[in-house]
Amino acid sequence: MRSANWRSVLLRRSFSRFLPKSMRSNAVVVPVVRLQGTIMSGGGQFRSNLSLASTAGILEKAFAYPEAPAVAISINSPGGSPVQSRLIYKRIRDLATEKNMKVLVFVEDVAASGGYMIAIAGDEIIADPSSIVGSIGVVSASFGFPELLKKIGVERRVHTAGSNKAVLDPFKPEKKDDIEHLKALQLEVHETFIDLVKERRGDRLANDPDLFTGLFWTGKKGVSLGLVDSLDDMRSVVKARYGDKAQLKVISASRGLFGRGLGMFGIHSVVPAGLGQSLATGLFDAAEERALWSRFGL
């Protein structure tokens, strides 16, 4: 179905060459990809998130759009998985190189941490003065319940083959060696992030000691730090660069016969297996997601 739709678009554009100039459309069309949400692999029954799997399709469609001078990417993300962030970043850059197309990134409320890692895939980053950008750092958060099981009279039994298989067990007191190992991992991930920012932003970056400490700033401050190129909105930029007739075309994910993941009446017609477990997992995921957004006052 998707390939048939694209064939029809190409046929219409090819046919337009034979029309009189007065009947041709000279409007430049710029495909738009909206990347919104926390970044993590997989996905739950009741929420969506950003991952390579969830974004690859719309990115491919956007970069395949006929005669487009650039791809506009709107980002609104507080971050999440560093792996998925880098995979999305890399897919954008690979497609931009393959198709020889410019990438314009527009920051909405926030492009922080992994969200900013995706943003630097753009040849230019444009933000609102009040957008939040930066947070170039790595964080690991969890809960500890070492006394909870005693209070409720439950005995925890963990059997491992390997002395470090139960590292950072939330039901055991933290160990110094475990924390040091985790911090070493964080430093490696942080270095990868820093190297990527330096590679993409280069001489545009300011010489500021706080730049890679995990702090975040407004879009306005981000310009002076070199994290952002300019302050504006997508429609204004596209009209100014490609003419008043330029059109923004939002690229959407392909949907099934009755919509994405929905049954005939807009709900799942069959209760999914393991619904209780999914709900419990979803609550923890939702709490983690809420915490990511709340760090930036959102």
N, C-alpha and C positions, 0 to 999 in steps of 0.2 A: 504493500500500500504506500509506504513512504517513498520508495523509488519511483513509483508511478506518478506521485505528486510532483516530484522533482523533475521528471521527464516532461510533464505538462508545462511547468514553469519555464524550462529551457526552450520548449517548442514555441511558447508564446513570445519569449524574448527574441528567438531567431526569426519568427514571423514578422516581428515589429520592424525589422530592417527593410522589409518590402513595403511598408506603409509610407504615405506622404509624411514629410517632416511635421506638418501641422497636426498630424494624428498620433505622433509618437510621444511617449512620456520621457522627458529629460530629467526627471527627478532622480537624484542619487538615493539609493537605499542602503542604509547602514544597519546590519543585523545586530541585535542586542541580546546579550546573555545575562540573565539575572542570577547571581549566586548569593543566596541568602540562607543563613542558618549556621549552626555549629558544625564543625568538621569532624567527622568520625566515620569509621568503616561500618558497613552493614546498614541496618535501618530497622526500626520497629514497626509494629502494626499501626501505631497511633501517632507517629511523628515522622517527619522527613529531616534529613540532614545532608550535608555536602560530603561527597566522596568521589573518587574517580569514577566509580560505577554509576553514580547518579548524575554525573555531569558530562561524561564522555560523549554521550549521544547528542546533546544539544550543542556542545562545542564543535563536533564534527559538522553538524548542520549549518552552524553559523559561518564557519570558515569555508564551506562549500557554496555559499550564497553567490550567485552569478554577479560579476561586475562590481561587487562591493569594494570601496576603497579602504575600508577598515572594519574591524569588529569592535563594538563597544561592549565592555563588560562592567556591569554594575555589581559592586560587592557590599554586602552588609553581613559581616561575620565577626564574632569575638574570638575565633580561633578554635582549637581542638587538637586533633591528631596531627603531629608534625609529618608523619609519613603521608597521609592523605593530602595534606596541604602541599607538600612538595610534588606529589604525583599530579595533582591538578595543575600546579604551576608548570611542570614540565610538559604536560599535554598541550597547554596553551602555547608555550614557546615552540614546541615541535610543529604544531599546526601553522603558527605564524611564519616560521621559516619555510615550511613546505609549500605554503600557498603564497608566500611573499606578500603578506598582508600586515598592515599596521594594527596594533592593539592599543585601544584607549580604555583605561580603567577609570571608573568613576566610583568614589567612595560615598556611601550613603551615611547611615548613623555611625558605623564603626568598621574599620579594617584593622584589626589588632591581632598580634601574635600570628597564628596560622592564616588569619584573614589578610594580614599584611604580606605574608609570604606569597599568597596568591596574587595580591595586588602588584607586586614587583615584576610580574610577568608582563605587565603593560609597558609599552614604549613611553607612555606618559601616564602619570597618575594625577587625576583631577579630583578635588574634594570640596565639600562644603566647608565654609569657615568653622562651623561648629562640629564637623565630623571628628571622630576619635581615630587616631592612627598611631602605629608604633607597637609598643609592648614586645620588643624584640628580646625575648627570653624564653625560658622553659620552666614549667611548673608541674608538679605532681601533687595531687591532693587526695586524701583518703580519710577514713574515720578509724578510730581505735576503740575496741570494746573489751579490754583485758579483764575488767571486773564484772562485766554484764552476765556472763555465763554462771559465775559463782552465785550471783544474787538470785538467779532464776532456777538454780539447781540443775544445770545442764553440764554434762561432761563432754568436752570436745576431744575427739580422737583423730589424730592426723598421722598417717603412716607414709613415709617417703623412702624412695631409693635415691639417695643423694642428699648430702647434709644441707644443701642450700635450696631445696625444693619448696620450703615453706617460708621463704624470705618475706619479711614485712606482712606476716599474717596479722590481720586486724584484731584477732582475738588473743594475741600474745603481746607482751611488752616489746617496744622497739629495741633493737640491738644496734650498737654503735657501728659495727662492721657493715650491717645491712644499709644503714643510712649513708655511710661513706661510699658504698657501691652504687647506690641510687644517684648520689650527687655526681659521681664520676660519669655515669651514663648521661645525666643531664648536661654536663659540661660538653660532652661530645656532640650532642644534638644542638646545643647552643652554638658551638663553633661552626657547625654546618649552616645554621641559619645566618650567622654573621657573615660568613664567606659569600653566601648567596646574595645578601643585601649589598655587600661591597661590590660584587661582580656586576650587579644590575644597575646600581645607583652611582657607582664610581665617584667621580670628582664632584658630583652634585651634593654629596653628603657633607655636612658641616663637621668641623673638628670639635665635637662636644663630648665630654667624658660620660655623660648620661645616656648617650645614644643607644648603647647595647646593654643597658642595665635592666631592661624590662619596663621602664617608664613609658607612659603614653601621653600624647599631646593632642591638642585640637588641630584641625586641618590648617588653620591659619599659622600656628606655630610650626606645623609640619613643613610648610614651605621654606621657612628660614633654616630648618634643620636639614633640608634636602630630601626629606621623606616623601614630599609631595611636590609636583611641578607647578600647579596653579590652582586657583579657587574658582569654581564655576559649576554649572549643572550640565547634564548631558545634552538636553535639547538646544541650549544656547551654543554650546561648543560645536555641535554638528551643523547647525544652521550657519554659524559664522564661517566654518571651514568648507562646507560643501554646498552652500547656497540656501536661500529661503525655501526652496522646494524640496530640500532633502527630507527624507522620511526615515523614521526609526521603526524597524521591524523586529518585534520581540519574538525570539525563537523559543518555542515551547517543546517540552518533551512529548514524544509520541504517546498517544493514549489508545487504550483498547476500545472495544465496541461500546462499552458502557462507562468509560472513563477509567482513570488510573486507580486500579485496585478496588473498584467499587462494584457492587452487584447491581441488579436491575433497578432497585429502589434507593440507590445511593448508600447502601450499607452492605457489609458482607452477608451474603445469604446463608453461609454456613459458619457456625462458630469455629474459629481456628483451634487446632489442637494445642494444648498447653496454654490456654488463655490465661489461667491464673498465674502461671510463671511469667508469661509475657507482661501481664499487668504489674507484677512485682518488679520485674527488671525495668519496665518502663518508668516506674516511680523513681528508682534510683537514677536512671538516665535523665529524667526530667529535672531532678534536683541538681545534677551535675551541669546540665545545660543552663538552668536558671542561674547557677553560680557564675558561669562564664559570662553571661550577659550582665549580671549585677556588678561585676568588677568595674564596669565602665558606666555605671549609673543608669543602665537601660533595663 
